[in-house]
Structure formats: structure tokens, C-alpha cells
């Protein structure tokens, strides 16, 4: 029996080493991202995928010895695609929560500290906190952490939640048009959209929470190895100030600490 256990142990170890070697030989990894969530991941006027998350992971990859190929993916199928091995990682301003941590690995290093805040039309003066949302219609993205915050608050079911799947700009446009009263999202995203599109919206009240963003991987051997490589790259970006410079480029200030 002991001999059989030893044989199985060596076979398992050999499989792990083979998997690690195969992954190490990769020159390019595939990463799932929405591609419609400016300024983190979106297409510019030339149709080229860009954004803060895109630039950070590309630079981290260079320093870790691999290139990154991004695969635009709808948000509601992002984690399913990772589980199904359609891509090796996910980059989409993702924060941790208990459900995600049970299934996936997160980079040890965060690359951005964002703040969730209520957003309303520019002329609204009646909404400043979650309590002010009672009796209002509030837009939110399917499956996001912002949605969970709203759903947890809405235990009395006195907030009319309207769910969106896809482009966050549509939510902001519906606020301007008066179809919804508010949304909860990243203040950095809102500031970027105001600057780029001239939308008449504004963040109100204090940030509800400060949330670090991470890159996400599977829990298998490949995911573990890729996580280590990405963390090496992120450490290098932080150490020489490149990560801070990218934050200033996209958001006007260093939000990485």
C-alpha cells in the first residue's frame, strides 16, 4: 500500500511539474476583460483596446516575461469563462468578496484603490446617502459588488432596482434622461465619463467604501504560477513608480496606495 501511495505521489508531482513547465513556455497569456468599461478597459476612437487595467497588466507582463492578449467578454460571463479556461486571467477592476475567493485566486498586490459613490444627475439635490434612495429607481450592473451593496441595503424592498448588463455609459445616460434616479459605482469611472462625454452627472455624498482592485486567476497549477508572475510584475511597477504614474495618467492622481 505504501508503495502504491509513493507511486501516485510521484505521478502527481510529475504532472504538476509538467503543467508548470508548459505554462512557463507560454509567450502569451489570454485575459478576459469587458472592453466597454472606461477608463479601465475600453476601445479608443481607433478601435484599439486600452485603459488603466489594460496598460497595467501589459506592463506587468513585460516585466514577468510574457505578452498579454485580451479577449472582450460580457461581464455576466467573465468568471464562467475563466472557469472554462477560455482565458488565463481576468482584468476588469475586480474586488474581492467571499464568494469569489472560494473559487478563484487574487493577486497579492492590488493595483488601484477605488471608492464606490452614489451618482445622480447634476441638478439633483435630494440624494446624498443610501437612505435617500428609498422610493427611488436605481440602476445597477448585473453581478457587480455595487449591486450587492444595494441589494443588501434594500432588505425592505423600497428601492426599485433596475438591472443593466453591459456598457456603464448607458446607466449614466438614463440618469441624465430621468429614467432612473441614481446609481452606485466607482467615482473614478464617473469622473472619466464626465470629462470625456460631458454627461450632466455628479458623485454625491461620501464614498461608501474604499475598495482595492486585483487581477483574478483560477486555483489550478497554471493559475497559481501565473499569479506569482503577475505579482512579480506588479511589485516592480510599484517599486519604480510606474504604477503611480499610470494612475496619474488615467485618473489625475495616485490612487494606488
C-alpha positions as CSV (number, residue, x, y, z in Angstrom):
1,X,0.0,0.0,0.0
2,X,2.8,2.4,0.9
3,X,4.5,1.6,-2.4
4,X,1.3,2.5,-4.3
5,X,0.9,5.7,-2.4
6,X,4.5,6.6,-3.2
7,X,4.0,5.9,-6.9
8,X,0.8,8.0,-7.0
9,X,2.7,10.8,-5.2
10,X,5.5,10.8,-7.8
11,X,2.9,10.8,-10.7
12,X,1.1,13.7,-9.2
13,X,4.3,15.6,-8.7
14,X,5.4,14.9,-12.2
15,X,2.0,16.2,-13.6
16,X,2.4,19.4,-11.6
17,X,5.9,20.0,-12.9
18,X,4.8,19.2,-16.4
19,X,1.9,21.7,-16.1
20,X,4.2,24.3,-14.7
21,X,6.8,23.8,-17.4
22,X,4.1,24.0,-20.1
23,X,2.8,27.3,-18.7
24,X,6.3,28.7,-18.3
25,X,6.9,28.1,-22.0
26,X,3.9,30.3,-23.0
27,X,4.9,33.5,-24.6
28,X,1.4,35.0,-24.5
29,X,-1.5,34.7,-22.0
30,X,-5.1,35.3,-22.7
31,X,-7.0,37.7,-20.4
32,X,-10.8,38.3,-20.2
33,X,-12.0,41.9,-20.0
34,X,-15.2,43.8,-20.8
35,X,-13.7,46.3,-23.2
36,X,-16.6,48.7,-22.6
37,X,-15.8,49.9,-19.1
38,X,-13.8,53.2,-19.4
39,X,-11.4,54.2,-18.2
40,X,-10.4,50.7,-17.1
41,X,-10.9,48.7,-20.2
42,X,-12.4,50.1,-23.4
43,X,-11.8,50.7,-27.1
44,X,-10.4,54.1,-28.2
45,X,-11.6,56.0,-31.3
46,X,-9.3,53.8,-33.4
47,X,-10.9,50.7,-32.1
48,X,-7.8,49.7,-30.0
49,X,-8.3,48.2,-26.6
50,X,-6.9,50.4,-23.9
51,X,-7.5,51.6,-20.4
52,X,-5.8,51.6,-17.0
53,X,-6.2,47.9,-16.3
54,X,-5.0,47.1,-19.9
55,X,-1.8,49.2,-19.6
56,X,-1.0,47.9,-16.1
57,X,-1.3,44.2,-16.9
58,X,0.6,44.6,-20.2
59,X,3.5,46.3,-18.4
60,X,3.4,43.8,-15.6
61,X,3.5,41.0,-18.2
62,X,6.5,42.5,-19.9
63,X,8.4,42.6,-16.7
64,X,7.4,39.0,-15.9
65,X,8.4,37.8,-19.4
66,X,5.1,37.3,-21.2
67,X,2.8,39.2,-23.5
68,X,-1.0,39.7,-22.9
69,X,-3.8,39.0,-25.4
70,X,-7.1,40.5,-24.2
71,X,-10.5,38.8,-25.0
72,X,-13.5,41.1,-24.7
73,X,-16.1,39.3,-22.7
74,X,-19.5,40.4,-21.2
75,X,-19.4,40.9,-17.5
76,X,-22.0,38.3,-16.6
77,X,-19.9,35.5,-18.3
78,X,-16.5,36.8,-17.2
79,X,-15.9,34.3,-14.3
80,X,-17.6,31.4,-16.2
81,X,-15.1,32.0,-19.0
82,X,-12.2,31.9,-16.6
83,X,-13.5,28.6,-15.0
84,X,-14.0,27.1,-18.5
85,X,-10.4,28.1,-19.4
86,X,-11.4,30.4,-22.2
87,X,-8.7,32.7,-20.8
88,X,-6.0,32.5,-18.2
89,X,-6.9,35.5,-16.0
90,X,-9.4,38.4,-15.7
91,X,-8.6,42.1,-15.6
92,X,-11.7,44.3,-15.0
93,X,-11.3,46.4,-11.9
94,X,-12.4,43.4,-9.8
95,X,-12.6,43.5,-6.0
96,X,-12.7,40.6,-3.6
97,X,-15.7,39.1,-1.9
98,X,-16.2,35.8,-0.1
99,X,-18.0,34.0,-3.0
100,X,-15.2,34.9,-5.4
101,X,-12.4,34.0,-3.1
102,X,-13.8,30.5,-2.6
103,X,-13.5,29.8,-6.4
104,X,-10.6,32.0,-7.6
105,X,-7.1,33.3,-6.8
106,X,-6.5,37.1,-6.5
107,X,-3.1,38.8,-7.0
108,X,-1.4,39.5,-3.7
109,X,-0.8,43.1,-4.8
110,X,-3.7,45.4,-5.6
111,X,-3.2,47.9,-8.4
112,X,-5.8,50.5,-7.6
113,X,-7.8,51.7,-4.6
114,X,-11.2,52.9,-5.8
115,X,-14.2,54.3,-3.9
116,X,-17.9,53.5,-4.5
117,X,-20.1,56.6,-4.5
118,X,-23.7,57.5,-5.4
119,X,-24.1,59.2,-8.8
120,X,-27.1,61.4,-9.7
121,X,-28.0,64.0,-12.3
122,X,-26.2,67.3,-12.0
123,X,-29.2,69.2,-10.8
124,X,-30.4,66.7,-8.1
125,X,-30.1,67.9,-4.5
126,X,-32.2,65.3,-2.7
127,X,-29.9,62.3,-2.7
128,X,-26.7,62.2,-0.6
129,X,-26.8,58.7,1.0
130,X,-28.2,55.2,0.7
131,X,-31.1,56.2,2.9
132,X,-32.1,58.8,0.3
133,X,-32.6,56.1,-2.3
134,X,-35.8,54.8,-0.6
135,X,-38.7,55.2,-3.1
136,X,-36.3,55.9,-5.9
137,X,-35.4,54.0,-9.1
138,X,-31.7,53.0,-9.0
139,X,-29.7,51.5,-11.9
140,X,-27.0,48.9,-11.3
141,X,-24.9,46.3,-13.2
142,X,-25.7,42.6,-13.0
143,X,-23.4,40.7,-10.7
144,X,-21.3,43.6,-9.5
145,X,-20.1,44.4,-6.0
146,X,-22.0,47.7,-6.2
147,X,-25.2,45.7,-6.9
148,X,-24.6,43.5,-3.8
149,X,-24.2,46.7,-1.7
150,X,-27.5,48.0,-3.0
151,X,-29.3,44.6,-2.6
152,X,-28.1,44.2,1.0
153,X,-29.3,47.7,1.8
154,X,-32.7,47.1,0.0
155,X,-33.9,44.5,2.5
156,X,-37.2,46.4,2.8
157,X,-37.6,46.3,-1.0
158,X,-38.4,50.0,-1.0
159,X,-35.8,50.8,-3.7
160,X,-36.7,50.0,-7.3
161,X,-33.5,48.4,-8.7
162,X,-33.2,48.3,-12.5
163,X,-30.5,45.9,-13.7
164,X,-28.2,46.6,-16.6
165,X,-25.9,44.3,-18.5
166,X,-23.0,45.9,-20.3
167,X,-22.0,49.5,-21.0
168,X,-22.0,51.7,-17.9
169,X,-22.4,54.8,-20.0
170,X,-26.0,53.7,-20.7
171,X,-26.7,53.8,-17.0
172,X,-25.3,57.4,-16.8
173,X,-27.3,58.4,-19.9
174,X,-30.5,57.0,-18.3
175,X,-29.8,59.2,-15.2
176,X,-29.4,62.3,-17.4
177,X,-32.7,61.4,-19.2
178,X,-34.5,60.9,-15.9
179,X,-35.3,57.2,-16.5
180,X,-33.6,56.4,-13.2
181,X,-32.7,58.5,-10.2
182,X,-29.2,57.3,-9.3
183,X,-26.6,54.5,-9.4
184,X,-23.7,53.3,-7.3
185,X,-20.4,52.9,-8.9
186,X,-16.7,53.9,-8.9
187,X,-16.1,57.7,-8.6
188,X,-13.1,57.4,-10.9
189,X,-15.3,55.9,-13.7
190,X,-17.8,58.7,-13.2
191,X,-15.2,61.4,-13.3
192,X,-13.8,60.0,-16.6
193,X,-17.2,59.8,-18.3
194,X,-18.0,63.4,-17.2
195,X,-14.7,64.5,-18.7
196,X,-14.9,62.5,-21.9
197,X,-18.6,62.7,-22.7
198,X,-19.8,65.8,-21.0
199,X,-22.6,64.0,-19.2
200,X,-24.5,66.0,-16.7
201,X,-24.0,63.7,-13.7
202,X,-22.1,64.1,-10.4
203,X,-21.0,62.0,-7.5
204,X,-22.7,62.9,-4.2
205,X,-22.1,62.2,-0.5
206,X,-19.1,60.5,1.0
207,X,-17.5,57.3,-0.6
208,X,-19.4,54.3,0.8
209,X,-16.3,52.3,0.9
210,X,-12.7,52.1,-0.4
211,X,-12.1,49.0,-2.5
212,X,-8.8,47.6,-3.8
213,X,-8.8,46.1,-7.3
214,X,-7.0,42.8,-8.2
215,X,-6.3,40.6,-11.1
216,X,-8.0,37.2,-10.9
217,X,-6.8,33.6,-11.7
218,X,-8.0,30.1,-11.5
219,X,-7.0,28.0,-8.5
220,X,-5.3,25.3,-10.6
221,X,-1.5,24.9,-11.0
222,X,-1.4,27.3,-14.0
223,X,-3.4,29.9,-12.2
224,X,-1.0,29.7,-9.2
225,X,2.0,30.1,-11.4
226,X,0.5,33.0,-13.4
227,X,-0.5,34.7,-10.1
228,X,3.1,34.6,-8.9
229,X,4.4,36.0,-12.2
230,X,1.9,38.9,-12.3
231,X,2.7,39.7,-8.6
232,X,6.4,39.9,-9.5
233,X,5.5,42.4,-12.3
234,X,3.2,44.5,-10.0
235,X,5.9,44.7,-7.4
236,X,8.3,46.0,-10.0
237,X,5.8,48.6,-11.2
238,X,5.2,49.8,-7.6
239,X,8.8,49.9,-6.7
240,X,10.0,52.2,-9.6
241,X,6.8,54.4,-9.5
242,X,5.4,53.3,-12.9
243,X,2.1,52.1,-11.3
244,X,1.6,55.6,-9.7
245,X,2.4,57.3,-13.0
246,X,-0.2,55.2,-14.8
247,X,-2.8,56.1,-12.1
248,X,-2.0,59.8,-12.6
249,X,-2.2,59.4,-16.4
250,X,-5.7,57.9,-16.2
251,X,-7.3,59.5,-13.1
252,X,-5.2,62.6,-12.4
253,X,-3.9,61.4,-9.1
254,X,-2.2,58.4,-7.4
255,X,-4.9,56.0,-6.3
256,X,-2.6,53.0,-5.9
257,X,-1.8,53.3,-2.2
